[in-house]
């Protein structure tokens, strides 16, 4: 309920996000599925690449073993997963309500639609909410899958974290463009432009275009173009509110995403470099700070409840009304900085006079996303760092842990960025000081190396 209030979302939307995290944990704890189910789609983007993203409702997977697209096998596997999740959390996924319908898809291959019903923390026991699973075994994989940390910003996240085997970022990007060209769904336009706007993650246009070509050739469909997408205008505009608003705290204007198409397709089709904005100015006493919001919230950092709202607004090019020192300021948010004294500052442009301003996070009383869009003057540096791909496991003698055999797990503090070697996979950190000497409130790290 607290997270829902922070994000201005219905509690049932946040509950589903919570259940999705544990369902992914269950799937990837199952040895039969862990290396053969490749996670993809909008929920993969939200849970494994961008902590701040639209909330999604389904789980999409490509199965590398077609024999697992079998109703009996899937029922047995998910009854086992449901029991594991119940033992870990108390979440109920009634086994007698699991549904897996295997069918022949439009391309002549096998697909499956699964339905997993749940009784979550809100304890709704009539008309149970559900999570839909879309499974297919006839998708082309153009890139090697990657193992990613799953964002689960809740207090019961297991100490070892949750990981998932995912599409590579280039593959996700190309798949989203293919989907946009094949159907007129607002979420595909939203996803494609959002990925394009995340410049620090943006791969080479040639790599994305090659993925797109292979996927369109595989499905025998035409390559999406600026002209072909134009025919979807009225349908996308008409469905923008109904199909997207419930997944976002504030629905951005349709025009800001639609009007980004020319620059996007110029980049994709001609590899024309989009406008690269310079980074916001940073003083010698500060450095850019890109923590995960959920970790700051769990660590009790003052002002962190407003940060998710600010980050969402920045990603969607929307201004924020900031409650600060008992006054209201409308701002364009750009970057977080941490000072040598350990204070966290929000760098922004004040809309009223277009002047640069810094606001201490612990003095921010509230934040509200507005419907006023802005064109960025600087690069937006609010995407969290960390939670990258998990490196392959190799065995060695642990360093700093005495003589022993077995892997060393190195975790970096989300808050102060100090690194700590652990002999076991455990993201919890002991009380410690930052390199500059101040007491760090961070109690959780993210995995950066296995040696």
C-alpha positions as CSV (number, residue, x, y, z in Angstrom):
1,X,0.0,0.0,0.0
2,X,2.9,2.4,0.8
3,X,4.5,1.7,-2.6
4,X,1.1,2.2,-4.4
5,X,0.8,5.6,-2.6
6,X,4.3,6.6,-3.6
7,X,3.7,5.7,-7.3
8,X,0.1,7.1,-7.5
9,X,-1.1,3.7,-8.7
10,X,-3.9,1.4,-7.7
11,X,-2.8,-1.1,-5.0
12,X,-3.8,-4.1,-7.2
13,X,-1.3,-3.0,-9.9
14,X,1.5,-2.9,-7.4
15,X,0.3,-6.3,-5.9
16,X,0.6,-7.8,-9.4
17,X,4.1,-6.4,-9.8
18,X,5.0,-8.0,-6.5
19,X,3.5,-11.4,-7.5
20,X,5.3,-11.2,-10.9
21,X,8.6,-10.9,-9.1
22,X,8.0,-14.1,-7.1
23,X,6.6,-16.0,-10.1
24,X,9.8,-15.2,-11.9
25,X,11.8,-16.4,-8.9
26,X,9.8,-19.6,-9.0
27,X,10.2,-20.2,-12.7
28,X,14.0,-19.7,-12.5
29,X,14.4,-21.8,-9.4
30,X,13.0,-24.8,-11.4
31,X,15.8,-26.7,-13.0
32,X,13.7,-27.9,-15.9
33,X,12.8,-24.4,-17.0
34,X,15.7,-22.1,-15.8
35,X,17.9,-22.5,-18.9
36,X,15.2,-23.1,-21.5
37,X,12.7,-20.2,-20.8
38,X,14.0,-16.9,-22.3
39,X,12.1,-13.9,-20.8
40,X,11.0,-11.1,-23.1
41,X,8.4,-8.4,-23.7
42,X,7.4,-5.3,-21.7
43,X,7.5,-7.0,-18.3
44,X,11.1,-8.0,-19.0
45,X,11.9,-4.4,-19.7
46,X,10.3,-3.3,-16.4
47,X,11.6,-6.1,-14.2
48,X,15.1,-6.6,-15.6
49,X,16.3,-3.5,-17.4
50,X,14.5,-0.3,-16.2
51,X,13.2,-0.1,-12.6
52,X,11.1,2.9,-13.7
53,X,8.9,1.8,-16.5
54,X,5.3,1.1,-17.3
55,X,3.8,-1.6,-15.1
56,X,3.0,-4.7,-17.2
57,X,0.6,-7.6,-16.6
58,X,1.8,-10.6,-18.6
59,X,4.9,-12.8,-18.8
60,X,6.2,-13.6,-22.2
61,X,8.8,-16.4,-22.9
62,X,10.4,-18.0,-25.8
63,X,11.1,-21.7,-25.0
64,X,14.2,-23.3,-26.5
65,X,12.8,-26.8,-25.9
66,X,9.6,-27.2,-27.9
67,X,8.7,-30.4,-26.1
68,X,7.9,-28.3,-23.0
69,X,4.9,-26.8,-24.8
70,X,2.8,-29.6,-23.4
71,X,-0.2,-29.1,-21.2
72,X,0.5,-31.9,-18.8
73,X,4.2,-31.0,-18.4
74,X,3.3,-27.3,-17.8
75,X,0.7,-28.2,-15.2
76,X,3.1,-30.4,-13.3
77,X,5.9,-27.8,-13.5
78,X,3.7,-24.9,-12.2
79,X,2.1,-26.9,-9.4
80,X,5.7,-27.5,-8.2
81,X,6.5,-23.8,-8.7
82,X,3.3,-22.8,-6.8
83,X,4.3,-24.9,-3.9
84,X,7.8,-23.4,-3.8
85,X,6.4,-19.9,-3.9
86,X,4.0,-20.7,-1.1
87,X,6.7,-22.1,1.1
88,X,8.9,-19.0,0.5
89,X,6.3,-16.3,0.8
90,X,2.8,-17.5,1.7
91,X,1.5,-16.4,-1.7
92,X,-1.2,-18.8,-2.9
93,X,-1.3,-19.8,-6.6
94,X,-4.1,-22.4,-6.5
95,X,-3.0,-25.4,-8.4
96,X,-6.6,-26.4,-9.4
97,X,-7.0,-23.1,-11.2
98,X,-3.9,-23.3,-13.4
99,X,-4.7,-23.2,-17.1
100,X,-2.4,-23.9,-20.1
101,X,-4.0,-23.9,-23.6
102,X,-1.6,-25.1,-26.3
103,X,-2.6,-24.1,-29.8
104,X,-1.3,-23.7,-33.4
105,X,-0.4,-20.1,-34.0
106,X,-0.8,-18.1,-37.2
107,X,2.6,-19.1,-38.4
108,X,1.9,-22.8,-38.1
109,X,4.0,-23.4,-34.9
110,X,2.9,-24.2,-31.4
111,X,2.2,-21.5,-28.8
112,X,0.5,-21.6,-25.4
113,X,-1.5,-19.2,-23.3
114,X,-1.2,-19.9,-19.6
115,X,-3.2,-18.4,-16.7
116,X,-1.9,-18.3,-13.1
117,X,-4.4,-17.1,-10.5
118,X,-3.2,-15.8,-7.2
119,X,-4.2,-14.7,-3.7
120,X,-1.8,-12.0,-2.8
121,X,-1.3,-9.6,0.1
122,X,-4.6,-7.8,-0.6
123,X,-6.3,-11.2,0.1
124,X,-8.9,-11.0,-2.7
125,X,-10.5,-14.4,-2.7
126,X,-13.5,-13.9,-5.0
127,X,-12.8,-13.4,-8.7
128,X,-9.1,-14.1,-8.3
129,X,-6.7,-11.8,-10.2
130,X,-4.5,-13.6,-12.7
131,X,-1.3,-13.4,-14.6
132,X,-1.2,-14.4,-18.2
133,X,1.7,-16.3,-19.7
134,X,2.4,-16.2,-23.4
135,X,4.7,-19.1,-24.4
136,X,6.1,-19.8,-27.9
137,X,8.8,-22.1,-29.3
138,X,8.9,-20.8,-32.9
139,X,10.6,-17.4,-32.4
140,X,14.0,-16.8,-33.8
141,X,16.7,-15.9,-31.3
142,X,19.2,-13.7,-33.0
143,X,21.4,-13.0,-29.9
144,X,22.6,-15.0,-27.0
145,X,20.3,-14.6,-23.9
146,X,21.6,-12.8,-20.8
147,X,21.1,-13.4,-17.1
148,X,19.7,-10.3,-15.4
149,X,18.8,-9.3,-11.9
150,X,15.0,-8.9,-11.4
151,X,14.0,-5.7,-9.7
152,X,11.9,-6.7,-6.7
153,X,11.8,-3.6,-4.4
154,X,10.0,-5.2,-1.6
155,X,11.1,-6.1,1.9
156,X,11.0,-9.9,1.3
157,X,13.4,-9.9,-1.7
158,X,15.6,-13.0,-1.0
159,X,19.1,-12.2,0.2
160,X,20.5,-13.9,-3.0
161,X,18.3,-11.8,-5.2
162,X,16.2,-13.0,-8.1
163,X,17.6,-13.5,-11.6
164,X,16.0,-14.3,-14.9
165,X,17.4,-15.5,-18.3
166,X,16.4,-12.7,-20.7
167,X,16.5,-11.6,-24.3
168,X,19.5,-9.4,-25.0
169,X,18.7,-5.7,-25.1
170,X,19.2,-5.5,-28.9
171,X,16.8,-8.4,-29.3
172,X,14.1,-6.8,-27.1
173,X,14.5,-3.5,-29.0
174,X,14.2,-5.2,-32.4
175,X,11.2,-7.3,-31.2
176,X,9.4,-4.3,-30.1
177,X,9.8,-2.5,-33.4
178,X,8.6,-5.7,-35.2
179,X,5.5,-5.7,-32.9
180,X,4.8,-2.0,-33.6
181,X,4.9,-2.7,-37.4
182,X,2.7,-5.8,-37.1
183,X,-0.1,-4.4,-34.9
184,X,-1.4,-1.1,-33.8
185,X,-1.0,-1.2,-30.0
186,X,-0.1,1.9,-28.0
187,X,2.2,0.0,-25.7
188,X,4.5,-0.9,-28.6
189,X,4.8,2.8,-29.6
190,X,5.4,3.7,-26.0
191,X,8.1,1.0,-25.6
192,X,9.9,1.8,-28.9
193,X,10.2,5.5,-28.2
194,X,11.1,5.0,-24.6
195,X,13.9,2.6,-25.5
196,X,15.1,5.1,-28.1
197,X,15.1,7.9,-25.5
198,X,17.2,5.9,-23.1
199,X,20.4,7.1,-24.8
200,X,22.8,5.5,-22.3
201,X,21.5,2.1,-23.2
202,X,21.0,2.7,-26.9
203,X,22.8,0.1,-29.0
204,X,24.1,0.7,-32.5
205,X,21.3,1.3,-35.1
206,X,22.9,-1.3,-37.3
207,X,22.6,-4.0,-34.6
208,X,19.0,-3.3,-33.9
209,X,18.2,-3.1,-37.6
210,X,19.8,-6.5,-38.2
211,X,17.8,-8.1,-35.4
212,X,14.6,-6.5,-36.9
213,X,15.4,-7.8,-40.4
214,X,16.0,-11.3,-39.2
215,X,12.7,-11.3,-37.2
216,X,10.7,-9.9,-40.0
217,X,12.2,-12.4,-42.5
218,X,11.4,-15.2,-40.1
219,X,7.7,-14.2,-39.9
220,X,7.6,-13.2,-43.6
221,X,6.4,-9.7,-43.0
222,X,7.6,-6.4,-44.3
223,X,10.1,-4.3,-42.4
224,X,8.3,-1.5,-40.5
225,X,9.1,2.0,-41.9
226,X,8.2,5.6,-41.0
227,X,5.6,5.5,-43.8
228,X,4.0,2.2,-42.9
229,X,3.6,3.1,-39.2
230,X,1.8,6.4,-40.3
231,X,-1.2,4.3,-41.3
232,X,-1.8,3.4,-37.6
233,X,-2.2,7.1,-36.4
234,X,-5.9,7.1,-35.7
235,X,-6.0,3.7,-34.2
236,X,-3.1,4.4,-31.8
237,X,-4.4,7.8,-30.8
238,X,-7.9,6.4,-30.2
239,X,-6.6,3.5,-27.9
240,X,-3.8,5.5,-26.2
241,X,-5.9,6.3,-23.1
242,X,-7.8,3.0,-22.8
243,X,-4.9,0.6,-23.3
244,X,-2.1,2.4,-21.5
245,X,-3.3,4.7,-18.8
246,X,-3.8,2.0,-16.1
247,X,-0.1,1.0,-16.4
248,X,1.3,4.5,-15.7
249,X,1.0,7.0,-12.9
250,X,0.3,9.7,-15.4
251,X,-0.4,9.1,-19.1
252,X,2.1,11.2,-21.3
253,X,0.6,13.1,-24.2
254,X,0.3,10.8,-27.3
255,X,1.8,13.5,-29.5
256,X,5.2,13.5,-27.7
257,X,5.7,9.9,-28.6
258,X,4.1,10.1,-32.1
259,X,6.2,13.1,-32.9
260,X,9.4,11.3,-32.0
261,X,9.0,8.9,-34.9
262,X,11.0,11.0,-37.5
263,X,14.1,11.1,-35.4
264,X,13.8,7.4,-34.4
265,X,13.4,6.1,-38.0
266,X,16.2,8.4,-39.2
267,X,18.4,6.8,-36.7
268,X,17.2,3.3,-37.4
269,X,17.1,3.3,-41.2
270,X,20.0,5.7,-42.0
271,X,22.1,5.4,-38.8
272,X,21.8,9.2,-38.5
273,X,23.1,10.2,-35.1
274,X,20.3,11.7,-33.0
275,X,20.9,14.8,-31.1
276,X,23.3,14.1,-28.2
277,X,22.7,16.4,-25.3
278,X,25.6,17.3,-23.0
279,X,25.5,16.1,-19.5
280,X,24.2,18.5,-16.8
281,X,27.0,20.5,-15.1
282,X,28.6,18.9,-12.0
283,X,30.6,20.7,-9.4
284,X,33.9,19.4,-8.0
285,X,32.2,18.5,-4.8
286,X,29.6,16.3,-6.4
287,X,29.3,13.2,-8.6
288,X,26.4,11.7,-10.5
289,X,24.5,9.2,-8.4
290,X,22.2,6.6,-10.0
291,X,20.8,4.3,-7.3
292,X,17.8,2.0,-7.5
293,X,14.8,3.7,-6.0
294,X,13.5,0.5,-4.3
295,X,16.8,0.1,-2.5
296,X,16.8,3.7,-1.2
297,X,13.2,3.2,0.0
298,X,14.1,-0.1,1.8
299,X,17.1,1.7,3.4
300,X,14.8,4.4,4.7
301,X,16.5,7.3,2.9
302,X,14.6,10.5,3.4
303,X,12.8,11.7,0.3
304,X,13.2,8.4,-1.6
305,X,9.4,8.0,-1.7
306,X,9.3,10.9,-4.2
307,X,12.1,9.7,-6.3
308,X,10.2,7.1,-8.3
309,X,7.7,9.8,-9.3
310,X,10.5,12.1,-10.4
311,X,12.3,9.4,-12.3
312,X,9.1,8.4,-14.1
313,X,8.5,12.0,-15.1
314,X,12.0,12.5,-16.4
315,X,11.8,9.3,-18.5
316,X,8.6,10.5,-20.1
317,X,9.7,14.1,-20.5
318,X,7.1,15.5,-18.1
319,X,7.5,18.3,-15.6
320,X,7.2,17.7,-11.8
321,X,5.5,19.8,-9.1
322,X,7.9,19.6,-6.2
323,X,6.9,20.2,-2.6
324,X,10.1,21.7,-1.1
325,X,10.5,23.6,2.1
326,X,6.8,24.2,2.2
327,X,6.7,25.7,-1.3
328,X,5.6,24.3,-4.7
329,X,8.1,24.4,-7.5
330,X,7.6,23.1,-11.0
331,X,10.8,21.6,-12.4
332,X,12.3,19.7,-15.3
333,X,14.2,16.8,-13.5
334,X,17.6,15.7,-14.9
335,X,20.1,14.2,-12.5
336,X,20.9,13.0,-8.9
337,X,24.2,13.9,-7.4
338,X,25.9,12.9,-4.1
339,X,28.1,15.3,-2.3
340,X,31.2,14.4,-0.4
341,X,29.3,14.9,2.8
342,X,26.8,12.2,1.7
343,X,23.9,14.5,0.8
344,X,21.8,13.6,-2.3
345,X,20.9,16.5,-4.6
346,X,18.3,16.6,-7.4
347,X,19.5,18.8,-10.3
348,X,16.7,20.4,-12.2
349,X,15.6,23.4,-14.3
350,X,12.9,25.5,-12.6
351,X,10.1,26.0,-15.1
352,X,9.2,29.5,-14.0
353,X,12.5,31.2,-14.9
354,X,14.4,28.4,-16.6
355,X,17.2,28.6,-14.0
356,X,19.3,25.6,-12.8
357,X,18.5,24.5,-9.3
358,X,19.6,21.8,-6.9
359,X,17.2,20.3,-4.3
360,X,18.2,18.2,-1.4
361,X,16.4,14.9,-1.5
362,X,15.8,14.8,2.3
363,X,14.0,18.2,2.0
364,X,11.6,17.1,-0.8
365,X,8.2,16.7,0.8
366,X,6.3,15.4,-2.2
367,X,6.3,15.2,-5.9
368,X,3.5,15.1,-8.5
369,X,3.9,14.3,-12.2
370,X,2.2,17.0,-14.3
371,X,0.9,16.8,-17.9
372,X,3.2,19.5,-19.0
373,X,5.9,18.0,-21.3
374,X,9.4,19.5,-21.9
375,X,12.2,19.1,-24.4
376,X,15.3,18.2,-22.5
377,X,18.1,20.8,-22.4
378,X,20.6,18.2,-21.0
379,X,21.0,14.5,-21.0
380,X,18.7,12.9,-18.4
381,X,20.8,10.9,-16.0
382,X,18.1,9.4,-13.7
383,X,18.2,5.8,-14.9
384,X,19.5,3.6,-12.2
385,X,22.9,1.9,-12.5
386,X,23.8,-1.6,-11.4
387,X,21.7,-4.7,-11.8
388,X,23.5,-5.6,-15.0
389,X,24.0,-8.9,-16.6
390,X,25.3,-11.6,-14.3
391,X,28.8,-12.7,-15.4
392,X,29.5,-16.4,-16.0
393,X,30.6,-18.4,-12.9
394,X,34.2,-19.5,-12.7
395,X,35.9,-21.0,-9.7
396,X,39.0,-19.5,-8.0
397,X,40.5,-18.9,-4.7
398,X,38.6,-16.2,-2.9
399,X,40.5,-13.0,-2.2
400,X,40.2,-11.3,1.1
401,X,38.3,-14.2,2.6
402,X,41.2,-16.6,3.6
403,X,42.3,-19.6,1.6
404,X,39.4,-21.6,0.3
405,X,38.0,-22.9,-3.0
406,X,34.8,-21.7,-4.5
407,X,33.5,-18.5,-6.0
408,X,33.8,-15.0,-4.5
409,X,30.7,-12.8,-5.0
410,X,31.5,-9.1,-5.1
411,X,28.6,-6.8,-4.2
412,X,28.6,-3.0,-4.7
413,X,26.7,-0.8,-2.2
414,X,23.8,0.9,-4.1
415,X,24.2,4.0,-1.9
416,X,28.0,4.7,-1.6
417,X,29.4,2.4,-4.3
418,X,31.9,0.6,-2.0
419,X,32.5,-3.0,-3.0
420,X,32.5,-6.0,-0.6
421,X,33.5,-9.6,-1.3
422,X,31.2,-12.3,0.0
423,X,31.8,-16.0,0.1
424,X,28.1,-16.7,-0.6
425,X,25.5,-15.0,-2.8
426,X,24.0,-12.5,-0.3
427,X,23.2,-8.9,-1.2
428,X,22.8,-7.8,2.4
429,X,25.6,-5.5,3.6
430,X,26.8,-4.8,7.2
431,X,26.8,-1.2,8.5
432,X,29.8,0.6,6.9
433,X,31.3,3.9,6.1
434,X,31.6,5.4,2.7
435,X,35.1,6.1,1.2
436,X,34.8,9.7,2.3
437,X,34.2,8.7,5.9
438,X,30.5,9.4,6.4
439,X,28.1,6.7,7.8
440,X,26.4,5.0,4.8
441,X,22.7,4.1,5.2
442,X,22.9,1.5,2.4
443,X,22.3,-2.0,3.5
444,X,21.8,-3.7,0.2
445,X,24.2,-4.2,-2.7
446,X,24.0,-5.5,-6.3
447,X,26.2,-8.3,-7.7
448,X,29.0,-6.9,-9.9
449,X,31.3,-9.9,-10.2
450,X,31.6,-13.6,-9.6
451,X,35.2,-14.8,-9.5
